[in-house]
Amino acid sequence: MSEVILKMDNVHANYGLVPALRGVSLHLNKGEAVVLIGNHGCGKTAVLKAICGLLPVVGGKVLFEKSFIHRLPPEKVVSRGISYIDEMKLLFSSMSVIDNLILGSYHLSRKERRERIEQDIQIVYKLFPVLKERRKQYAGSLSGGEQQMLAIGRALMASPKLLLLDCPTLGLAPKLVEKVVSVIAELKDRGVTILLVDQKLQQVINIVNRGYIMMEGRVILEGSPEELLLIEEGHCQTW
């Protein structure tokens, strides 16, 4: 039987006075990749932000490894093993690649940082060799694809158990899409649980186990990647 690592139970959240989530319930099993799809503004990003503490939960519960996290501040959520990569990447453009990576381990104690930081950087460099080549460059001088790699690399410096990815392939050239998707697949193989939002299901269909369709702040359907693709392409009239 699969072990549930994250569960959202009837979660409500607002952007100011505007409802963003209206009773969302979903779960992730340990080691799987799950995708959220739906029209723009349906609440996909809000789900990720509610999990990581960036969007206050006003109703319902979020459990991670059987502990409630929906009232924790973002830094405490990170320390539990959850990393979030925003659609905008939010890198420090005037800092070098290596300094951006080091910042990803900020939550570790001084002793842990000394013991792990170099090892974690080498793991990132193995996944993204171009970051090693560009390690002394300013993050703001990187291409869009390289910035996405750096954003993922920085998140990995926190050694996450759960990785939240908001549109990781958005705006990337096809070859870079393939690279980012292959890295996500490798992270999944390493045991990282992944919840991602993507505008094009076809791009990630081979690496996800399940998916949820959202509409107007609610989950309206759970299905296999193939079932969701049929719906997305309009061959099924389920929603």
URJO-V505971 format. One record per pair of residues at least 12 apart in sequence whose C-alpha atoms are under 10 Angstrom apart, sorted by the first residue. I is the first residue (numbers start at 1). J is the second residue. D is the distance in Angstrom with one decimal. If there is no record, write none. Layout:
BEGIN
I,J,D
I,J,D
END
This chain:
BEGIN
1,29,9.8
2,28,9.5
2,29,6.0
2,30,7.1
2,31,9.3
2,32,9.7
3,28,8.6
3,29,5.4
3,30,5.7
3,31,9.0
3,65,9.2
4,27,6.8
4,28,5.8
4,29,4.2
4,30,5.8
4,31,9.5
4,32,10.0
4,63,9.6
4,64,8.6
4,65,7.5
4,66,8.5
5,27,7.7
5,28,5.9
5,29,5.4
5,30,5.2
5,31,8.6
5,32,9.8
5,63,8.0
5,64,5.7
5,65,4.9
5,66,7.3
5,67,9.8
5,161,9.1
5,162,8.5
5,193,8.3
6,26,8.3
6,27,5.5
6,28,5.2
6,29,7.0
6,30,8.1
6,51,9.1
6,62,7.4
6,63,5.6
6,64,4.5
6,65,6.3
6,66,7.7
6,67,9.2
6,68,9.8
6,69,10.0
6,162,8.6
6,193,9.4
7,25,7.4
7,26,5.9
7,27,4.3
7,28,6.6
7,29,9.0
7,51,9.5
7,61,8.1
7,62,5.8
7,63,5.1
7,64,6.6
7,65,8.7
7,66,8.4
7,67,9.9
7,68,9.5
8,23,9.1
8,24,6.7
8,25,4.9
8,26,5.3
8,27,6.2
8,28,9.1
8,47,9.0
8,50,9.5
8,51,8.3
8,60,7.7
8,61,5.9
8,62,4.6
8,63,6.5
8,64,8.9
8,68,9.9
8,70,9.3
9,23,7.5
9,24,6.6
9,25,4.6
9,26,6.9
9,27,8.6
9,59,9.1
9,60,5.6
9,61,5.2
9,62,6.3
9,63,8.2
10,22,7.7
10,23,4.0
10,24,4.8
10,25,5.0
10,26,8.6
10,59,7.2
10,60,4.8
10,61,6.8
10,62,8.9
10,218,9.5
11,23,4.6
11,24,4.8
11,25,6.5
11,26,9.4
11,47,8.9
11,50,8.6
11,51,9.9
11,57,6.8
11,58,7.6
11,59,5.5
11,60,4.2
11,61,5.9
11,62,7.4
11,70,9.3
11,217,9.9
11,218,9.4
12,24,6.8
12,25,9.7
12,46,9.9
12,47,9.6
12,50,9.0
12,56,8.9
12,57,5.9
12,58,5.6
12,59,4.8
12,60,6.2
12,61,8.8
12,217,8.7
12,218,9.4
13,43,9.7
13,46,7.8
13,47,8.8
13,49,9.7
13,50,7.3
13,55,6.9
13,56,6.1
13,57,4.8
13,58,5.4
13,59,6.9
13,60,9.0
13,217,9.1
14,46,8.7
14,50,9.7
14,55,7.5
14,56,7.4
14,57,7.7
14,58,7.5
14,59,9.9
14,217,9.8
15,46,8.8
15,55,7.6
15,56,8.7
16,55,9.9
16,56,9.8
19,43,9.3
19,216,9.0
19,217,7.5
20,41,8.4
20,42,7.8
20,43,5.7
20,44,9.1
20,45,9.3
20,46,6.4
20,47,8.7
20,50,9.9
20,55,9.4
20,216,7.8
20,217,5.4
20,218,8.9
21,42,8.5
21,43,6.1
21,44,8.9
21,46,6.9
21,47,7.4
21,50,9.0
21,57,8.9
21,58,9.6
21,59,9.5
21,214,9.9
21,215,9.7
21,216,7.8
21,217,4.2
21,218,6.3
21,219,9.2
22,43,9.0
22,59,9.1
22,60,9.8
22,215,9.9
22,216,7.8
22,217,5.1
22,218,5.6
22,219,8.8
23,59,7.9
23,60,7.3
23,61,10.0
23,217,7.7
23,218,6.3
23,219,8.3
24,43,9.4
24,47,8.1
24,59,10.0
24,60,8.5
24,61,9.7
24,214,9.1
24,217,7.3
24,218,5.4
24,219,5.9
24,220,9.2
25,47,10.0
25,60,8.9
25,61,9.2
25,62,9.2
25,218,8.3
25,219,7.0
25,220,9.9
26,47,9.9
26,62,9.7
26,211,9.8
26,212,8.1
26,219,7.8
26,222,8.7
27,62,9.7
27,63,9.4
27,64,9.8
27,195,9.9
27,212,10.0
28,64,9.6
28,162,9.4
28,193,7.7
28,194,8.3
28,195,7.8
28,210,9.2
28,211,10.0
29,193,7.6
29,194,9.5
29,209,9.8
30,65,9.3
30,161,8.7
30,162,8.6
30,188,9.9
30,191,7.7
30,192,7.8
30,193,5.7
30,194,8.9
31,161,8.6
31,162,8.6
31,187,9.3
31,188,6.2
31,189,7.8
31,190,8.2
31,191,4.9
31,192,5.5
31,193,4.4
31,194,7.5
31,209,9.8
32,162,9.7
32,188,6.7
32,189,8.9
32,191,8.0
32,192,7.6
32,193,5.2
32,194,6.4
32,195,8.5
32,207,9.0
32,208,7.2
32,209,6.2
32,210,8.3
33,162,9.7
33,163,9.4
33,184,8.9
33,185,8.6
33,187,9.8
33,188,6.9
33,192,8.5
33,193,5.9
33,194,4.5
33,195,5.9
33,196,7.6
33,204,9.8
33,207,6.9
33,208,4.7
33,209,5.6
33,210,7.1
33,211,8.6
34,164,9.9
34,193,8.4
34,194,6.2
34,195,4.9
34,196,6.4
34,197,8.7
34,204,9.9
34,205,9.9
34,207,8.8
34,208,5.4
34,209,5.9
34,210,5.1
34,211,5.2
34,212,7.8
34,224,9.6
34,225,9.1
35,165,9.4
35,166,10.0
35,194,8.3
35,195,5.8
35,196,4.9
35,197,5.7
35,198,7.1
35,201,8.1
35,204,8.3
35,205,8.8
35,207,9.6
35,208,6.6
35,209,8.3
35,210,6.6
35,211,4.6
35,212,6.4
35,213,8.6
35,224,10.0
35,225,8.6
35,228,9.9
36,48,9.8
36,166,9.5
36,167,9.9
36,195,7.6
36,196,6.2
36,197,4.9
36,198,7.0
36,199,9.0
36,201,9.0
36,210,9.1
36,211,5.7
36,212,5.0
36,213,6.0
36,214,7.1
36,219,9.2
36,222,9.5
37,196,9.0
37,197,6.3
37,198,6.5
37,199,6.9
37,200,8.4
37,201,7.4
37,211,7.4
37,212,6.4
37,213,5.0
37,214,6.2
37,215,9.0
37,219,9.7
37,228,8.6
37,232,8.8
38,197,9.1
38,198,9.1
38,199,8.0
38,212,8.5
38,213,5.5
38,214,5.0
38,215,6.2
38,216,9.1
38,217,10.0
38,219,9.4
38,220,9.8
38,232,8.6
39,199,8.5
39,213,9.0
39,214,7.7
39,215,7.0
39,216,8.7
40,199,8.8
40,214,9.8
40,215,9.1
40,216,9.5
41,214,9.6
41,215,8.4
41,216,7.4
41,217,8.2
42,213,9.3
42,214,5.9
42,215,4.8
42,216,4.6
42,217,5.2
42,218,7.6
42,219,9.3
43,214,6.9
43,215,7.3
43,216,6.7
43,217,4.7
43,218,7.4
43,219,9.0
44,166,8.5
44,196,9.0
44,197,6.6
44,198,9.3
44,212,9.5
44,213,9.0
44,214,6.9
44,215,8.9
44,216,9.7
44,217,7.9
44,218,9.2
44,219,9.4
45,86,8.7
45,87,8.8
45,164,9.7
45,165,9.2
45,166,6.6
45,167,9.0
45,196,9.2
45,197,7.3
46,217,8.4
47,164,9.7
47,195,9.8
47,197,9.7
47,217,8.9
47,218,9.9
48,83,10.0
48,84,7.5
48,85,9.3
48,86,9.1
48,163,9.7
48,164,6.3
48,165,8.0
48,166,7.7
48,195,8.0
48,196,8.3
48,197,8.7
49,74,9.3
49,84,8.1
49,86,9.0
49,164,9.0
49,166,9.7
50,62,8.4
50,69,9.7
50,70,7.3
50,71,9.7
50,74,9.8
51,63,8.9
51,64,8.9
51,69,7.7
51,70,6.8
51,71,9.8
51,72,9.6
51,74,9.1
51,77,8.3
51,82,8.6
51,83,9.9
51,84,9.1
51,164,8.8
52,69,8.3
52,70,8.1
52,71,10.0
52,72,8.5
52,73,8.0
52,74,5.7
52,75,8.7
52,76,9.0
52,77,5.9
52,78,7.4
52,82,7.0
52,83,7.5
52,84,6.9
52,164,8.4
53,69,8.0
53,70,6.7
53,71,7.4
53,72,6.3
53,73,5.5
53,74,4.6
53,75,8.4
53,76,8.7
53,77,6.8
53,78,9.3
54,70,10.0
54,72,9.6
54,73,7.7
54,74,6.2
54,75,9.9
54,77,9.9
54,84,9.8
55,70,9.4
55,73,9.8
55,74,9.4
56,70,7.6
56,71,7.6
56,72,9.4
56,73,9.2
57,69,10.0
57,70,6.2
57,71,7.3
58,70,9.1
58,71,9.4
64,77,9.4
64,80,8.5
64,81,9.3
64,82,9.1
64,162,9.3
65,80,9.2
65,81,9.9
65,161,10.0
67,80,9.9
75,106,9.6
75,107,7.4
76,107,8.7
78,105,10.0
78,106,10.0
78,107,7.6
78,155,9.6
78,158,7.5
78,159,9.5
78,160,7.9
78,161,9.8
78,162,9.6
79,105,9.8
79,106,9.7
79,107,6.3
79,108,7.8
79,158,7.9
79,159,9.5
79,160,8.8
80,158,9.8
80,160,8.3
80,161,8.4
80,162,9.4
81,158,7.3
81,159,6.8
81,160,4.5
81,161,5.0
81,162,6.3
81,163,8.5
82,155,9.0
82,156,9.9
82,158,8.3
82,159,8.6
82,160,5.3
82,161,6.1
82,162,4.8
82,163,5.9
82,164,7.5
82,193,9.5
82,194,9.8
83,104,9.5
83,152,9.3
83,154,9.4
83,155,5.7
83,156,7.7
83,157,9.4
83,158,7.2
83,159,8.4
83,160,5.8
83,161,8.1
83,162,6.5
83,163,5.1
83,164,6.0
83,165,8.6
83,194,9.8
84,151,9.5
84,152,9.0
84,155,7.0
84,156,10.0
84,160,9.4
84,162,8.6
84,163,6.1
84,164,4.6
84,165,6.2
84,166,7.9
84,195,9.6
84,196,9.8
85,148,9.0
85,151,6.6
85,152,6.8
85,153,9.9
85,154,9.1
85,155,6.9
85,163,7.9
85,164,6.1
85,165,5.1
85,166,6.1
85,167,8.9
85,168,8.0
85,196,9.5
86,148,9.9
86,151,8.5
86,152,9.8
86,164,8.4
86,165,6.8
86,166,5.5
86,167,8.1
86,168,8.5
87,148,9.1
87,151,9.8
87,165,7.7
87,166,5.0
87,167,5.7
87,168,6.9
87,169,9.3
87,170,7.9
87,197,9.3
88,147,9.9
88,148,9.1
88,151,9.5
88,166,8.7
88,167,9.2
88,168,9.7
88,170,9.8
89,144,9.8
89,147,7.4
89,148,6.7
89,149,9.7
89,150,8.7
89,151,5.8
89,152,8.7
89,165,10.0
89,166,9.1
89,168,9.1
90,147,9.5
90,148,9.9
90,151,7.8
91,139,6.9
91,140,7.9
91,147,7.8
91,148,9.3
91,150,8.2
91,151,6.8
91,154,9.1
92,138,8.5
92,139,6.6
92,140,7.5
93,137,9.7
93,138,6.1
93,139,4.6
93,140,4.0
93,141,7.5
93,142,9.0
93,147,9.5
94,137,9.2
94,138,5.6
94,139,6.5
94,140,6.3
94,141,8.8
95,136,8.9
95,137,8.0
95,138,5.2
95,139,6.1
95,140,7.9
96,134,8.5
96,135,6.6
96,136,5.3
96,137,5.1
96,138,4.2
96,139,5.5
96,140,8.5
96,141,9.4
97,131,7.0
97,132,8.5
97,133,9.7
97,134,6.7
97,135,4.7
97,136,6.0
97,137,6.0
97,138,6.1
97,139,5.4
97,140,9.2
97,141,9.8
97,142,9.0
97,146,10.0
97,147,9.2
97,150,7.2
97,151,9.9
97,153,9.8
97,154,9.3
98,121,8.4
98,131,8.3
98,132,8.3
98,134,8.6
98,135,5.1
98,136,6.5
98,137,8.4
98,138,9.1
98,139,9.0
98,150,9.3
98,154,9.3
99,135,8.4
99,136,8.6
99,137,9.9
99,138,9.2
99,139,9.2
99,154,9.6
100,135,9.4
100,138,9.2
100,139,7.6
100,150,7.8
100,151,8.6
100,153,9.1
100,154,6.6
100,157,10.0
101,117,9.2
101,120,9.3
101,121,7.3
101,124,8.8
101,131,9.8
101,135,9.2
101,150,7.4
101,151,8.4
101,152,9.5
101,153,6.7
101,154,4.6
101,155,8.1
101,156,8.7
101,157,6.7
101,158,9.6
102,117,7.2
102,118,9.1
102,120,9.4
102,121,8.0
102,153,9.9
102,154,7.4
102,157,7.3
102,158,9.6
103,154,7.3
103,155,9.4
103,157,8.2
103,158,9.2
104,117,9.5
104,151,9.2
104,152,9.9
104,153,8.3
104,154,4.7
104,155,5.9
104,156,7.4
104,157,5.1
104,158,5.8
104,159,9.3
105,117,7.2
105,120,9.1
105,154,7.9
105,155,8.4
105,156,8.6
105,157,5.3
105,158,5.1
105,159,8.4
106,157,8.9
106,158,8.0
107,157,9.9
107,158,7.5
108,157,9.8
108,158,7.9
116,157,9.0
116,159,9.8
117,157,7.5
117,158,9.5
118,157,9.8
119,157,9.5
120,153,9.3
120,154,9.8
120,156,7.7
120,157,5.9
120,158,8.7
120,159,8.0
121,153,8.3
121,154,9.0
121,156,8.9
121,157,7.1
123,153,8.9
123,156,8.8
123,157,9.0
124,149,9.2
124,150,8.8
124,152,8.8
124,153,5.5
124,154,8.3
124,155,9.8
124,156,7.3
124,157,7.9
125,150,9.9
125,153,8.3
127,149,9.0
127,153,8.3
127,179,9.5
127,180,9.7
127,182,9.5
127,183,6.7
127,184,9.9
127,186,8.7
127,187,9.4
128,146,8.8
128,149,6.8
128,150,8.3
128,152,9.6
128,153,7.9
128,179,9.0
128,180,9.3
128,183,8.4
129,149,9.9
130,146,7.6
130,149,8.8
130,150,9.6
131,146,7.4
131,147,9.3
131,149,7.7
131,150,7.0
131,153,8.8
134,146,9.2
135,150,9.9
139,151,9.8
143,172,9.7
144,170,9.6
144,171,7.8
144,172,6.9
144,173,9.2
144,176,9.4
145,168,9.6
145,169,8.6
145,170,9.5
145,171,8.4
145,172,5.9
145,173,7.8
145,175,9.6
145,176,6.1
145,177,8.3
145,179,9.3
145,180,8.5
146,172,9.7
146,176,8.7
146,180,9.9
148,168,7.1
148,169,8.3
148,170,9.4
148,172,8.9
148,176,9.5
148,180,8.2
149,168,9.2
149,176,9.4
149,179,9.1
149,180,7.2
149,183,9.2
151,168,9.5
152,164,10.0
152,165,8.6
152,168,8.7
152,180,9.0
152,183,9.3
152,184,9.2
156,187,9.4
156,192,9.9
159,192,9.0
160,191,9.9
160,192,7.0
160,193,8.6
160,194,9.8
161,191,7.7
161,192,5.2
161,193,6.1
161,194,8.5
162,188,9.9
162,191,9.3
162,192,5.9
162,193,4.7
162,194,5.7
162,195,7.6
163,184,9.6
163,187,9.3
163,188,9.6
163,192,7.0
163,193,6.3
163,194,4.9
163,195,6.4
163,196,8.0
164,193,8.8
164,194,6.1
164,195,5.0
164,196,5.7
164,197,8.4
165,184,9.6
165,194,7.5
165,195,6.3
165,196,4.5
165,197,6.3
165,198,8.5
166,195,8.6
166,196,5.8
166,197,4.9
166,198,6.9
166,199,9.6
167,196,7.0
167,197,5.1
167,198,4.6
167,199,6.7
167,200,9.0
168,180,7.4
168,181,8.4
168,184,9.4
168,196,7.9
168,197,7.7
168,198,7.0
168,199,9.5
169,181,7.8
169,197,9.5
169,198,7.2
169,199,8.5
169,200,8.7
169,203,8.2
169,204,9.2
170,197,10.0
170,198,7.6
170,199,7.5
170,200,8.9
174,203,9.5
177,203,7.7
177,204,9.4
178,203,8.2
178,204,9.3
180,204,10.0
181,203,7.7
181,204,6.7
181,205,9.9
181,206,9.2
181,207,7.8
182,204,9.4
182,206,10.0
182,207,8.5
184,196,9.9
184,204,9.2
184,207,7.8
184,208,9.7
185,204,9.2
185,206,8.8
185,207,5.8
185,208,8.6
186,207,9.5
188,207,8.3
188,208,9.3
189,207,9.9
194,208,8.7
195,208,9.1
195,210,10.0
195,211,9.2
196,208,9.1
196,211,9.3
197,211,9.7
197,212,10.0
200,229,9.5
200,232,9.2
201,225,8.0
201,226,9.7
201,228,8.2
201,229,6.7
201,232,8.1
201,233,9.9
202,225,8.9
202,226,9.5
202,228,9.9
202,229,7.2
202,232,9.6
204,225,9.0
205,224,9.4
205,225,5.8
205,226,7.6
205,228,9.3
205,229,8.1
206,225,8.0
206,226,9.5
207,225,9.1
208,224,8.6
208,225,6.8
209,223,9.1
209,224,6.7
209,225,6.7
209,226,9.9
210,222,7.4
210,223,5.9
210,224,4.7
210,225,5.7
210,226,9.0
210,227,9.4
210,228,8.7
211,223,5.6
211,224,6.2
211,225,6.3
211,226,9.6
211,227,9.2
211,228,7.1
211,229,9.9
212,224,8.8
212,225,9.3
212,228,8.0
213,228,7.7
213,231,9.4
213,232,9.3
213,239,9.0
214,239,9.8
215,239,8.9
220,238,9.4
220,239,7.8
221,238,8.5
221,239,8.3
END
